[in-house]
Amino acid sequence: METLENLHFDRTGFLNDPAQWNEAIAEEIARQDEVGPLTPTHWQIIRYLRESWINRHALPSMSHTCHLVGRDPACMEALFHGPREAWRIAGLPDPGEEARAYM
């Protein structure tokens, strides 16, 4: 199992360097955040969040993200206990104070 000991997280709990992320790290963050085993739906959302951040450096609308994977607009709560955990599991850096307020 992958360990998080050698990774650097900021004071708000987000991974500093998204390039350090891999699927094993996502599974470990999910385990620590008590999200449970990651399902194909979790992975669809995680991959979309990473793609959105890497290509646009933007936090996508969480309800739109849920819509894109065919889920209810509140899927982040149901699947991840909230958008913050989804963002953390996706291994993305702190999106900023204003964006965190919308999570």
Buried (B, 14 or more C-beta within 10 A) or exposed (E): EBEBEEBEBEEEEBBEEBEEBEEEBBBBBBBEBEBEEBEEBBBBBBEBBBEBBEEEEEBBBBBEBBEEBEBEEEBBBEBBBBBBBBBBBBBBBBBEEEEBEEB
